C-alpha cells in the first residue's frame, strides 16, 4: 500500500514539474514574422509566423486570418486556445507551418497568442 501511494506521489510530482517547465521560456514576439502575401508563396511544410487578425470563424477549427497584405485560412486546434479569448479586433501572432496542395493553401497553427 505504501509503495502504491509513493508511486502516485512521484507521478504527481513529475506531472507538476512538467507543467511548470512547459510555461517557461521566451514569451515575446518572434524574430521573423512574415506577411500573408509572402506566406502564400512559401513551400509546403515551411515554418511561418504571422501577425494579424482572425476575421471570421469558418467552422471545423478553421478561421480566416488577415493582415494588411491579404488573407489566408488557418487551422487552430481547440487545445491550442488554452483559455485565450480573441475577437476580430485583437491582433494575434500565430506560428505554424504551411499546408499546401493543388487546390488550397492553409496554415496549420502550432501556437497562438494575443499581442
C-alpha positions as CSV (number, residue, x, y, z in Angstrom):
1,X,0.0,0.0,0.0
2,X,2.8,2.4,0.9
3,X,4.6,1.7,-2.4
4,X,1.4,2.4,-4.3
5,X,1.0,5.8,-2.5
6,X,4.6,6.6,-3.0
7,X,4.4,5.8,-6.7
8,X,1.3,8.0,-7.1
9,X,3.1,10.8,-5.3
10,X,6.1,10.5,-7.6
11,X,3.9,10.6,-10.7
12,X,2.1,13.6,-9.4
13,X,5.3,15.5,-8.8
14,X,6.6,14.6,-12.2
15,X,3.4,15.9,-13.8
16,X,3.5,19.2,-11.9
17,X,7.2,19.6,-12.8
18,X,6.5,19.1,-16.5
19,X,3.6,21.7,-16.3
20,X,5.9,24.3,-14.8
21,X,8.6,23.6,-17.4
22,X,6.1,24.0,-20.2
23,X,5.2,27.5,-19.0
24,X,8.9,28.7,-19.1
25,X,10.7,30.1,-22.0
26,X,10.5,33.1,-24.3
27,X,7.1,34.7,-24.5
28,X,7.9,37.8,-26.6
29,X,7.2,38.3,-30.3
30,X,9.1,36.1,-32.8
31,X,12.1,37.5,-34.7
32,X,10.8,36.9,-38.2
33,X,7.1,37.3,-38.8
34,X,6.1,37.3,-42.5
35,X,3.1,38.8,-44.3
36,X,0.2,36.7,-45.6
37,X,1.3,37.6,-49.1
38,X,4.8,36.2,-48.6
39,X,3.4,33.1,-46.7
40,X,1.3,32.2,-49.7
41,X,4.5,31.9,-51.8
42,X,6.3,29.6,-49.3
43,X,6.8,25.9,-49.8
44,X,4.7,23.1,-48.2
45,X,5.7,22.5,-44.5
46,X,7.7,25.7,-44.3
47,X,7.7,27.2,-40.8
48,X,5.8,30.5,-40.6
49,X,5.0,33.3,-38.1
50,X,2.2,35.7,-38.9
51,X,0.8,38.8,-37.2
52,X,-2.7,40.0,-37.9
53,X,-6.4,39.4,-37.0
54,X,-8.7,36.4,-37.0
55,X,-11.6,37.9,-39.0
56,X,-14.0,35.0,-39.2
57,X,-14.7,31.5,-37.8
58,X,-15.3,29.2,-40.8
59,X,-16.1,26.0,-38.8
60,X,-14.2,22.8,-38.2
61,X,-11.3,24.6,-36.4
62,X,-10.7,26.9,-39.5
63,X,-10.5,30.7,-39.4
64,X,-9.9,33.5,-41.9
65,X,-6.7,35.2,-40.9
66,X,-5.8,38.6,-42.4
67,X,-3.1,41.2,-42.3
68,X,-2.5,44.3,-44.5
69,X,-1.4,42.2,-47.4
70,X,-4.3,39.7,-47.7
71,X,-6.0,36.8,-46.0
72,X,-5.4,33.0,-45.6
73,X,-7.2,30.2,-43.9
74,X,-5.6,28.9,-40.7
75,X,-6.4,25.8,-38.8
76,X,-6.3,26.2,-35.0
77,X,-6.9,23.0,-33.0
78,X,-9.2,23.6,-29.9
79,X,-6.5,22.5,-27.5
80,X,-4.2,25.4,-28.6
81,X,-6.5,28.1,-27.3
82,X,-5.7,27.3,-23.6
83,X,-8.2,29.8,-22.3
84,X,-7.2,32.6,-24.7
85,X,-10.1,34.7,-25.9
86,X,-9.9,36.9,-29.0
87,X,-12.2,38.6,-31.4
88,X,-11.8,40.2,-34.8
89,X,-10.4,43.4,-33.3
90,X,-7.5,41.7,-31.5
91,X,-4.0,41.4,-33.0
92,X,-2.6,37.9,-32.7
93,X,0.6,36.2,-33.5
94,X,0.4,32.6,-34.9
95,X,3.2,30.2,-35.6
96,X,2.8,27.1,-37.6
97,X,3.5,25.6,-41.0
98,X,2.3,26.0,-44.5
99,X,-0.1,23.2,-45.7
100,X,-0.2,23.4,-49.4
101,X,-1.8,21.1,-52.0
102,X,-3.1,21.5,-55.6
103,X,-6.2,23.4,-54.7
104,X,-5.5,25.2,-51.4
105,X,-3.0,26.8,-49.1
106,X,-3.5,27.0,-45.3
107,X,-1.5,27.4,-42.2
108,X,-1.6,24.6,-39.6
109,X,-1.2,26.6,-36.4
110,X,1.1,25.3,-33.6
111,X,0.7,28.3,-31.2
112,X,-1.3,31.4,-30.9
113,X,-1.0,34.5,-28.7
114,X,-2.6,37.9,-28.4
115,X,-0.3,40.8,-28.8
